[in-house]
């Protein structure tokens, strides 16, 4: 995740003596209580894990000292029995821990083997197709290489010419900017990419810069091809010179224009700079128009939107199964994948064109079905980016418990989580625990919201421990928050090895 505007709202300083509670065994299907009831103190039972209770107490005292808010729950995944809690029902901004809900609900609703299809549609008449329609279901992984395969397959059918190319985006609505993403409208980084039913290369473009000889312009181009017009140039200077590249994007009604400038040193390797698309809807068609001639297919017409009434399918491409796509959510915290799956979930379960709100309704309905519905839970987008969603630690651990108990969900869900000290967003955390590979979790980071939710696996074959840490109102203290959370997780690991 990347930094976002400060989370607004009234501070809720934690009174540790009133907030740290030992919860009696409870069903994860119970609805989240209000913050007022979860802040009531309860003396830890003798059977509690004292090391973990003490670690949570230390975390709570630190959060109180910086006037933050926290929701914490640590429980046995098989029974739901809590080891320690800190305002578990308090719904906070989960940051990218929202992807726990998106991944679990999508996996439960669509199944691990679900695949997205993208195809070319039209009628062949004397080796020509006019119009040629590019249509998709919301595949977040569609690449330029996939369009090349479609182009070659089209040529193998005997097609040598196409007229116009139409991009059928009708499976999703035209609101391609996900909810809350408008909070940073001038951010051009790829993490804020829009979504569309046919989306190529994560709806982002990459400026490639290759130095030539000193005094000559560097070679510059954009991938995928055909999407961006270039204004300006980049000079190649003598070896050893410092590079300074300027790149700004300007959306225009008929094109996305990249204004470039600056200089690079001779002898440097190729450099890459990623930027999101502005309006992604025609972009895959523009790329296809640039690719088809190299496949032996001439393009005679323009690229436009439409083609929903064209039915004959000529060739198609299928994505990897959902279980593999989810790795981008759990391990890599990819916002684009999350928002695409979120909207595709709405399309599969509702009417089309699908809206992000349809994805939100699908996630909330699934939470209610498994007994985790709560008026305090707010779902607006699927990635957790910006200040949008509200979820409690009780809801998140409830999902983790439910997933663990369901053999149709648990193996694939566990596999997509980052492994502490090994990969994904946890590769630099829990390094001492990497040989055990015992920490599997989803991180979350915004400027004022930190989260970590997942499992501690048991070395003795027992059920894992589910945990969720959500801390808000901590701008400027993110590093400390992660350190404090990691100390609690390490206490869980040591305790689980003994119990």
Buried (B, 14 or more C-beta within 10 A) or exposed (E): BBEBBBBEBEEBBBEBEEBBBBBEEBEBBBBBBEBEEBBEEEEBEEEBBBBBBBBBBBBBBBBBEBEBBBBBBBBBBBBBBBBBBBBBBBBBBBBBBBBBBBBBBBBBBBBBEBBBBBBBBBEBEEEBBBBBBBBBBBBBBBBBEBBBBBBBBBBEEEBEBBBBBBBBBBBBBEBBBBBBBEBBEEBBEBBBBBBBBBBBBBBBBBBBBBBBEBEEBBEBEBBBBBBBBBEBBBBBBEEEBEBEBEBEBEEEEEBBBBEBBBBBBBEBEEBEBBBBBBBBBBBBBBBBBBBBEEBBBEBEBBBBBBBBEBEEEBBBBEBEBBBBBBBBBBBBBBBBBBBBBBBBBBBBBBEBBBBBBBBBBBBBEBBEEBEBBBEBBBBBBBBBBBBBBBBBBBBBBBBBBBBBBBEEBBEBBBBBBBBBBBBBBBBEBBEEBBEBBBBBBBBBBBBBBBBBBBBBBBEEEEBBBBBBBBBBBBBEBBEBBBEBBBBBBBBBBBBBEEE
